[in-house]
Amino acid sequence: MEPEPLKPAVGEWYADAQGVTFEVVAVDDEDGTIEVQYFDGTLEELDVDGWEELQLKPVDPPEDWSGSLDIEREDYGVDLDEERHELWANPLDHLDY
């Protein structure tokens, strides 16, 4: 017995059997279509039959928000790998007693 296919939910992320992730951005019940956006920004419209054929599992949204922005990690403008908390100032250091 095959598991029942997941119902598409706008704003939710899914991964197919190959590990490709995407977000559901629109569901049109009248047309029977589901619009999805892949991490790289590519949009695709699936029909209900196509959706049900995919072996999907729900996944968490990616932590890296840059996928559809077409920029390299080095171009973010911040160093994401290095924590600089040792440079943070303590606001209490500047209080006069």
C-alpha positions as CSV (number, residue, x, y, z in Angstrom):
1,M,0.0,0.0,0.0
2,E,1.5,3.3,-1.1
3,P,1.5,6.2,1.4
4,E,-1.0,9.0,0.7
5,P,0.6,12.0,-1.1
6,L,1.2,15.1,0.8
7,K,-1.2,18.0,0.3
8,P,0.6,21.1,-1.0
9,A,0.6,24.0,1.5
10,V,1.7,27.5,0.5
11,G,4.9,28.5,2.3
12,E,6.0,25.0,3.1
13,W,9.2,23.4,1.8
14,Y,9.4,19.9,0.4
15,A,12.2,17.7,-1.0
16,D,11.8,15.1,-3.8
17,A,13.4,11.7,-3.9
18,Q,16.6,13.2,-5.4
19,G,16.8,15.7,-2.5
20,V,15.8,18.7,-4.6
21,T,14.1,21.3,-2.4
22,F,11.4,23.7,-3.2
23,E,8.7,25.9,-1.7
24,V,5.0,25.9,-2.6
25,V,4.2,29.5,-3.6
26,A,0.6,29.0,-4.9
27,V,-2.1,26.5,-5.1
28,D,-5.0,27.0,-7.5
29,D,-7.8,24.5,-6.7
30,E,-9.9,25.6,-9.7
31,D,-7.1,24.9,-12.2
32,G,-5.7,22.0,-10.3
33,T,-2.2,23.5,-10.3
34,I,0.5,23.9,-7.8
35,E,3.2,26.6,-8.3
36,V,6.6,25.8,-6.7
37,Q,9.8,27.8,-6.5
38,Y,13.2,26.1,-6.3
39,F,16.0,27.3,-4.1
40,D,17.7,29.0,-7.1
41,G,14.5,31.0,-7.8
42,T,13.2,28.9,-10.7
43,L,9.4,28.7,-10.8
44,E,7.5,25.6,-12.0
45,E,3.8,24.8,-12.3
46,L,2.7,21.3,-11.5
47,D,-0.6,19.7,-12.0
48,V,-2.2,17.6,-9.3
49,D,-1.3,14.4,-11.0
50,G,2.4,15.5,-11.3
51,W,2.4,16.5,-7.6
52,E,1.1,13.1,-6.5
53,E,3.7,11.3,-8.6
54,L,6.5,13.0,-6.7
55,Q,7.8,11.2,-3.7
56,L,7.9,14.2,-1.4
57,K,8.8,14.7,2.2
58,P,8.4,18.0,4.2
59,V,11.7,19.7,5.0
60,D,12.8,22.9,6.9
61,P,13.4,26.0,4.8
62,P,17.0,26.5,3.9
63,E,19.1,28.6,6.3
64,D,21.0,30.2,3.4
65,W,18.6,32.8,2.0
66,S,20.7,33.7,-1.0
67,G,19.6,31.0,-3.5
68,S,17.4,33.1,-5.7
69,L,19.6,36.2,-5.5
70,D,22.3,35.0,-7.9
71,I,25.1,36.1,-5.7
72,E,28.1,34.3,-4.4
73,R,28.7,33.6,-0.7
74,E,31.7,36.0,-0.7
75,D,29.4,38.8,-1.9
76,Y,27.0,38.8,1.1
77,G,28.8,41.7,2.6
78,V,29.3,39.9,5.9
79,D,31.6,37.1,7.0
80,L,29.1,34.3,7.8
81,D,31.7,31.8,9.0
82,E,33.4,33.9,11.6
83,E,31.7,35.0,14.8
84,R,32.9,38.4,16.0
85,H,31.2,38.5,19.3
86,E,34.5,39.2,21.1
87,L,34.3,42.6,19.5
88,W,30.9,43.4,20.8
89,A,30.9,46.2,23.3
90,N,29.2,45.8,26.6
91,P,26.8,48.9,27.0
92,L,27.3,48.8,30.7
93,D,31.0,49.6,30.3
94,H,30.2,53.2,29.5
95,L,28.0,53.9,32.5
96,D,29.2,56.4,35.1
97,Y,28.5,55.3,38.7
